[in-house]
Every structure is written in structure tokens, then in C-alpha cells.
Amino acid sequence: MNYELIIKPEAEKEMSNTFEWYERKRKGLGYDFFLQVDAGFSFITRNPFSLRKRYKGTRQHII
């Protein structure tokens, strides 16, 4: 069964802000952040039920 990873606009904005923050700290660090986010998304889509339920049935993966 395939599942869809949903990224809300608020989360996209937060990731963009985080990217910019890391880039201000050191050039290229924002891209390293995005690589970690991408790896997290891949993990979630491969193992959607390995994460425990948190709030209202949603699951959380910390990057």
C-alpha cells in the first residue's frame, strides 16, 4: 500500500526559514539541512508505521 507524505505550507515556510538561518551561519550548511530533511522524508515513506503516534494520530520524526 502506498502512502502520501503531506507537507503543509507552514512546514515548507519553516524549512525555508531554517535553510536561510543555516546558510547565514555557514555557506552550504542549509543544503546539508535539506539533505537531512530529504533523508527523513525517505525514512518516513519507507517506514510509515515505525514512528509512534503523537498528537491526534499523527506521527513524528525528528531531524
MARBA-3410 file (N, C-alpha, C, O; in Angstrom, 1 decimal):
63
0.8,-1.2,0.0,0.0,0.0,0.0,0.9,1.2,0.0,1.9,1.3,0.8 ~ 0.6,2.2,-0.8,1.3,3.4,-0.9,0.7,4.5,-0.1,-0.5,4.6,0.0 ~ 1.5,5.3,0.6,1.0,6.4,1.4,1.6,7.7,0.9,2.7,7.7,0.2 ~ 0.9,8.8,1.1,1.3,10.1,0.6,1.9,10.9,1.8,1.3,11.0,2.8 ~ 3.1,11.4,1.6,3.7,12.3,2.6,3.2,13.7,2.3,3.3,14.2,1.2
2.5,14.3,3.3,1.9,15.6,3.2,2.8,16.6,3.9,3.0,16.4,5.1 ~ 3.2,17.6,3.2,4.0,18.7,3.9,3.1,20.0,3.8,2.9,20.5,2.7 ~ 2.7,20.5,4.9,1.8,21.6,4.9,2.6,22.9,4.5,3.8,22.9,4.7 ~ 1.9,23.9,4.0,2.6,25.2,3.6,3.4,25.8,4.8,4.4,26.4,4.6 ~ 2.8,25.7,6.0,3.5,26.2,7.2,4.9,25.5,7.4,5.9,26.1,7.8
4.9,24.2,7.2,6.1,23.4,7.3,7.1,23.8,6.2,8.3,23.9,6.5 ~ 6.6,24.0,5.0,7.5,24.4,3.9,8.2,25.8,4.3,9.3,26.0,4.0 ~ 7.4,26.7,4.8,7.9,28.0,5.2,8.9,27.9,6.3,10.0,28.5,6.2 ~ 8.6,27.0,7.3,9.6,26.8,8.4,10.9,26.2,7.8,12.0,26.6,8.3 ~ 10.8,25.3,6.9,12.0,24.7,6.3,12.8,25.7,5.6,14.0,25.7,5.6
12.1,26.6,4.8,12.8,27.6,4.1,13.5,28.6,5.0,14.6,29.0,4.8 ~ 12.8,29.0,6.1,13.4,29.9,7.1,14.6,29.2,7.7,15.7,29.9,8.0 ~ 14.5,27.9,8.0,15.6,27.2,8.6,16.8,27.1,7.7,18.0,27.3,8.1 ~ 16.5,26.8,6.4,17.6,26.8,5.4,18.3,28.1,5.4,19.6,28.1,5.4 ~ 17.6,29.2,5.4,18.2,30.5,5.3,19.1,30.8,6.6,20.2,31.4,6.5
18.5,30.4,7.7,19.3,30.6,9.0,20.6,29.8,9.0,21.6,30.4,9.3 ~ 20.6,28.5,8.5,21.8,27.8,8.4,22.8,28.4,7.4,24.0,28.4,7.7 ~ 22.3,28.9,6.3,23.1,29.5,5.3,23.8,30.7,5.8,25.0,31.0,5.5 ~ 23.1,31.5,6.7,23.8,32.6,7.3,24.9,32.2,8.3,25.9,33.0,8.4 ~ 24.7,31.1,8.9,25.8,30.6,9.8,27.0,30.1,9.0,28.1,30.4,9.4
26.8,29.4,7.9,27.9,28.9,7.1,27.4,28.5,5.7,26.4,27.8,5.6 ~ 28.0,29.0,4.7,27.6,28.7,3.3,27.6,27.2,3.1,28.6,26.5,3.4 ~ 26.5,26.7,2.6,26.4,25.3,2.3,25.7,24.5,3.4,25.3,23.4,3.2 ~ 25.6,25.1,4.6,25.0,24.3,5.7,23.5,24.2,5.5,22.9,23.2,6.0 ~ 22.9,25.1,4.8,21.4,25.0,4.5,21.2,23.8,3.6,20.2,23.0,3.8
22.1,23.5,2.7,22.0,22.4,1.8,22.1,21.1,2.6,21.5,20.1,2.3 ~ 23.0,21.1,3.6,23.2,19.9,4.4,21.9,19.6,5.2,21.5,18.5,5.4 ~ 21.3,20.7,5.7,20.0,20.6,6.3,19.0,20.0,5.4,18.3,19.0,5.8 ~ 18.9,20.4,4.2,17.9,19.9,3.3,18.2,18.4,3.0,17.3,17.6,2.7 ~ 19.5,18.0,2.9,19.8,16.6,2.7,19.3,15.8,3.9,18.7,14.7,3.7
19.4,16.3,5.1,18.8,15.6,6.3,17.3,15.5,6.2,16.7,14.5,6.6 ~ 16.7,16.6,5.8,15.2,16.6,5.7,14.8,15.5,4.6,13.9,14.8,4.9 ~ 15.5,15.5,3.5,15.2,14.6,2.5,15.3,13.1,2.9,14.5,12.3,2.7 ~ 16.4,12.9,3.7,16.6,11.5,4.2,15.5,11.2,5.2,15.0,10.0,5.3 ~ 15.1,12.2,6.0,14.0,11.9,6.9,12.7,11.6,6.2,11.9,10.7,6.6
12.4,12.3,5.1,11.2,12.1,4.3,11.3,10.7,3.7,10.2,10.0,3.7 ~ 12.4,10.3,3.2,12.6,8.9,2.7,12.3,7.9,3.7,11.7,6.9,3.4 ~ 12.9,8.1,4.9,12.6,7.1,6.0,11.1,7.0,6.3,10.6,5.9,6.5 ~ 10.5,8.1,6.4,9.0,8.1,6.7,8.2,7.4,5.7,7.4,6.6,6.0 ~ 8.5,7.6,4.4,7.8,7.0,3.3,8.1,5.5,3.3,7.2,4.7,2.9
9.3,5.0,3.6,9.6,3.6,3.6,9.1,2.9,4.9,8.7,1.7,4.8 ~ 9.0,3.6,6.0,8.6,3.0,7.3,7.5,3.8,8.0,7.8,4.3,9.1 ~ 6.4,4.0,7.4,5.4,4.9,8.0,4.9,4.5,9.4,4.4,5.4,10.1 ~ 4.9,3.3,9.7,4.4,2.8,11.0,5.4,2.6,12.0,5.1,2.1,13.1 ~ 6.7,2.9,11.7,7.7,2.7,12.7,7.8,3.8,13.7,8.5,3.7,14.7
7.1,4.9,13.4,7.1,6.1,14.3,5.9,6.0,15.2,4.8,5.6,14.7 ~ 6.0,6.3,16.4,4.9,6.2,17.3,3.9,7.4,17.1,4.3,8.5,16.7 ~ 2.7,7.2,17.4,1.7,8.2,17.3,1.9,9.3,18.3,2.2,9.0,19.5 ~ 1.7,10.5,17.9,1.8,11.6,18.8,0.4,12.3,19.0,-0.4,11.7,19.7 ~ 0.2,13.4,18.4,-1.0,14.2,18.6,-2.0,13.9,17.6,-1.7,14.0,16.4
-3.2,13.5,18.0,-4.3,13.2,17.1,-4.0,12.2,16.0,-4.4,12.3,14.9 ~ -3.2,11.2,16.3,-2.9,10.1,15.4,-1.7,10.4,14.4,-1.4,9.6,13.6 ~ -1.2,11.7,14.5,0.0,12.0,13.6,1.2,11.3,14.2,1.3,11.0,15.4 ~ 2.2,11.1,13.3,3.5,10.5,13.7,4.6,11.6,13.5,4.5,12.4,12.7 ~ 5.6,11.4,14.3,6.7,12.4,14.3,8.0,11.8,14.1,8.3,10.8,14.7
8.8,12.4,13.2,10.2,12.0,13.0,11.0,13.3,13.2,10.9,14.2,12.5 ~ 11.9,13.2,14.1,12.8,14.4,14.5,14.0,14.4,13.6,14.7,13.3,13.5 ~ 14.3,15.5,13.0,15.5,15.6,12.2,16.6,16.2,13.0,17.7,16.4,12.5
END
